[in-house]
Amino acid sequence: MMVKEELKKLGLHFILVELGEVEIMETLSPEQTKQLKVNAVLNNFKRRSNLLI
């Protein structure tokens, strides 16, 4: 699953990855938030608050 791979690349630990929902254990740093947004755009994901859909 692409979402799981992107989270792993950022070193994030996830509890839940389902269609339309991701729950991670950590609080994102500003750099992780920025990188997650970039990766989401590159993979054609849409980001809404703390969810990738």
C-alpha positions, -999 to +999 in steps of 0.1 A: +000+000+000+015+033-011+004+052+020+022+028+044+054+030+023+053+068+024+048+068+062+077+043+066+100+065+045+093+093+069+100+071+099+065+074+111+048+046+131+011+041+122-016+024+142-042+024+114-041+027+077-075+024+060-090+039+029-094+076+037-078+074+072-044+072+087-036+073+124+000+077+134+016+075+169+039+105+167+031+142+166+044+154+132+073+179+132+070+209+108+095+192+085+076+159+085+043+177+078+060+195+049+074+163+035+041+144+039+024+172+020+050+170-008+048+132-010+010+133-010+010+156-040+036+135-058+014+104-053-019+122-061-032+119-026-054+146-011-045+157+024-072+169+049-059+179+084-043+147+097-059+124+071-046+113+037-073+102+013 
